[in-house]
């Protein structure tokens, strides 16, 4: 049974006027992915769904990515197939769709992960044109948050970033992702601009295979939230192991989030999954996580927040 699910990030949306835009965004993405899935390719479905989310400035990926402490964009993305082929980019800039560059890493190189300037050079080699993903809204948010962080006039202690994350969760935690099953293979993908005011060079879970993104013959998973939590738990791989041990995608998603909550408390993580039976799953320990999904027999997407 074919199936696809997408997410637009886990956290808290303080300004509830944004919720309709977020829900419409994930709905548009899952429909784009579903169109490709019906043509028979989970790989194309995941890439196209994530591209729609990357192109929507409502989300923190591609256009509209958040800014680092020094006012730059450093994006991460990964894609993985159930045959264990995978490609990822970390701390990339100057491209419109990092997920597409990650796919090229998988298909055109013998590597899994390219980072920083090397990732940018590879993107240019593959024909990806120069693109500025920074929006005016993100610049204004960056100015306000950076001023708050530096208001004492001294070099900041990094613990203040954690305080800002708690105070402004709607702009500090957001990632997009998709998982699909076409009846033959499972594909998972994730893309993010990272964490607002992150240290230059910081890489989260998204491009780390097994942490934020993973797919194998049993299931696929894409995580969202505080990347350091997913890295420490190898959460995406752990979730697929739960399926291997006999849980379906929904139960495995719930078990993964229970694990994150046990070790790191609440309000830090969300996950989406699809298993080899075409079951979809999603869970979170945050107030919000926008998801949209389609399965065989559905006439319109299921959309949740």
N, C-alpha and C positions, 0 to 999 in steps of 0.2 A: 504494500500500500504506500503510495507516494505521499510525502508530507514535507512541509517547510514551516519553520518558525523563525521570527526575527525579534530582536530586542533593541530598544533605543536608550538603554542605560538604567542603572539602579541608583536610587538615592531618594531625596525628598524634593518635590517640586513645591517650593514655598508660594510662588505666584501661580495660583490655580487657573488663572486666565491662559496660561501656557499649555494646559493639559489638552485641550482640543487640537492644538497644532501638533503636539507630540503624538497623539493618537492617530491623527490623519497621516503623519509622517511614516509611522510604522505600517499603517494600512497600505499606503502607496507602495512601500518597499516590498511587502509580502506579495502584493499582486504582481509586481514586476518579476519577482522571483518565481512565483507560481506559473507565470506565462512561460518562462524558460524551462521550468520543471516539467510542464506538460509536453514540451518538445523532447524531453528525455534526458536532460543533463542536470544533475544536482550541482555540478561544478559551476556551470553557467548561472544557475539559479542563485547560488550563494553570492557569486561575484556581483550580479546585477542588483540583487536586493541591497547589498551593502553599498554599492555605488549610489543608489538612490538616497540612502541615509547620509553618505559622505557629502552629497551635493546639497543637502538640506541644512541650512545654517542653524536650525533649531537644535541640532545634535552636535556633540563634541567629537567630530571626526571629519577629516577632509575640510571642506569649507566651513568655517565656524569653529575650528579647533581652538582650544584655550592656549594661553601664552605662558611661556616659561618665566622664571623670575626676571630674566633680562629681556623680556619682551619679544621672544621669537617663538616660532612654531616648530615643534619636534613631534612628528606623528609616528605611530606604530601600527602595524597590520600583519595578519597572518591568515593563511588558508591551508587546509589539510584534507586529504582524501583518505578513505578507509583502507586503501592499499599502502598507507603510511607515507605517501609522497606529501611533501610539505614545503612551503615557502613563506618567508617572512621578511619584513623590513622594520628597522628600529631607528628612531631619531632621524627620520627622513623629513625633508622640507622641499618646498618648491614644486610639488606635484598636486594634481587635483584629486586623484583616486589612489591612495596607497594600497588598497586591496588588490588593484590590478597590477601594481608593481610586484607585490608579494606573489601573485600568481606567476608572473614572468620568472621570478627567482626559482620557483618550483619547476617550471617547464623548461627553462633555458640554461640553468646552471646545475652544477653538482653540489651546490651548497643549500643550506636551509635558511640561514639568516644573514642578511647584509645590513650594515648599520652606518648611520651618519653620512659623511661625504661619499663613502663608497657606494651606499645605496642610491644617492642622488646621481652619481656618475653612471651607475648601471641603468637608472631610469632614463637618462638622456640617451644612452646607447640603444635602449629599446624603443626610442621614439616618443617618450612622454615629454610634452612641452612644459616650459616654465609656467608656473601658476602660483599666484599668491592667495592662500586660503584664509588670510586674516580679514575679519570683518570689523566694522566700526564698533559694533556692540561689544565684541571681545576686547577691543582696545580700551573702551571706556571701563569695562569691568576690571581689566588689568590695572589701569591707573588707580581706581578706587581701592582695590584689594592690596596693591603694592604699597600705597600710601598708608593703609591701615597696618600693614606688616612692618613698615619702616618708621612708624610715627614716633618712636622713641629716639630716632636720629642715629641709632647705632647699628652695627652689623647684626642682623636678626639671629636669634636662636631658632633652629629649624623646628623646634616643637611648636612654634607659633603657626606654622603651616597646618598642623593638625587641628589647632584651635579654629583656624579659618575654615577648614573642611567641615567642622561641626556647625559653624555659624552660617556658611553659605553652601550647603550640600548640593543645591540645584545646579551650580556652575562648576563645582569642583569634582564631582564624580559622574562621569558619563562616558559610555563606550557604546558602540553599535556592533551587532553581530547577527549571524544567520547560520542555521543548520538545516540541511535538506537531505532527503532520501528519495532516490528516483526509481527504486525497485531493484537496483543493482548495487549502487554504492552510496555511502554516506559522506557528506562533505560539511566541514565546519569552517567558519571564517569570522574574524573579529577585526575591528578597526577603531582607533582612538586618537585623540589629540593629547591624551594623558591627563595629568592633574594640574590645575591652575597653580601658577607660581612654583612649579616643581623646579628642582635644581637642574641646571643645564646638564644634559647627558643622562638624566634619570630615565630608565626604561622600566615600564610596568610589566604586567603579566601577559598582555595581548600578544606580543610577538614570540613569547616563549612557549614552544610547543610542550604541551602537557600542563601548563599553568593556566593560561587564559583561553587556549584553543587546542582542541584535540579531536581526532576522529580515528576509528578503527573499525573492524568488521562487526563490532557489537553496537556501537553508538557514536554519536558526535556531540560535542559540547562547546559552548561559547560562554565565557564568564564576563561579568561586569561588576564594577565596584572598586574597592581599594586593592590595587594590583599586588601590593606586598603580601596581602593575605592569601591570594590565589597562588602566588609564587611559592610561599612557604608550605602550602598544602598540596602543591601540584594538583590543583583542584579539578581542572578539566579532565585530566587522565584518571584521577581518583573516581570521578563521577562515572566515567565509562567502565571502570573496573566494577562498580556497583551493578552495572547492567550485566557484565560478564558473570557475576556471582548470582544472577537470577532476578534482579529487580527490573521493572520496566522503566521507561524514561522519566515518568512522573515521580515514581518512588525514589529513583536514583538522584533526581534533582533535589528532592526534599532531604535526602540523606546527606548530600554534599553541603547544603546550606546549614544543616544541623551541625556538621563538622566545623564549618567556619565559625558558627556562633559559639560552639563549645570552647574553642581555643582563643577566639578574638572578640567575643561579644557580638552585640547586634549592630545593625545599621552599617554594614560594610560589604555586602556581597549579594549578587544575583546570578542566576545561571539559566540557560535554555538548553534543551536536548532533543534529539530525535534518535530512536533506536532502530534496529534492523527489521522490526515488525511494523515500522511506520508509526509507532506511538510518539507523541510529542510530550514534552515535560518542561516545566518551568517553576522556579521557586526563588524566594528572596527573603532576606531578613531586614530589608529597608522598607520605608513607607510606600514607595512607588517603584515600579519597574514596568516600563511600557513594552508590551509584547503584542505581536499579531501572528496568526498562524492559519494555515490552510491544509486540509487533508482531503483525500478522495471522498466524494459525496457531499462536501460542503459547497454551497452556492455563493457564500460570501465569507470574508475572513472573520475569525474570532479575534476580538481586540480587547486587551485588558490593560489596566494601569495599576 
